[in-house]
């Protein structure tokens, strides 16, 4: 998991693909963290991405580093119910507390990928499975 988390950190922005009915949806994300042996991601409970992951949890994350290597991370989104994960995410990105708080009513929903595969792929050549 550390290799996956390190890759995402170095890439900075990564892309999450979900399904909205028959239409694929892709959006940039940046929030991720490694905790309790899991790589975790956060989305708002008021956003379409959250509703899409609940309705159809199969998803894919893609990231690219400046050296041209890229990552494909595929699995099933599983939401964590322990509030410690959302608190840790907001501690790591305190500016998000303006969006996610009791006053706005918005909640940060934390998920991980289960039954996942992760492959780091060079510009040319074979990919390396890291899970």
Secondary structure as UniProt FT lines:
FT   HELIX           2..11
FT   STRAND          14..20
FT   TURN            21..22
FT   STRAND          23..29
FT   STRAND          32..35
FT   TURN            36..37
FT   STRAND          38..44
FT   TURN            45..46
FT   HELIX           48..55
FT   STRAND          58..64
FT   TURN            66..67
FT   STRAND          70..79
FT   HELIX           83..92
FT   HELIX           94..98
FT   TURN            102..104
FT   STRAND          108..121
FT   STRAND          128..129
//
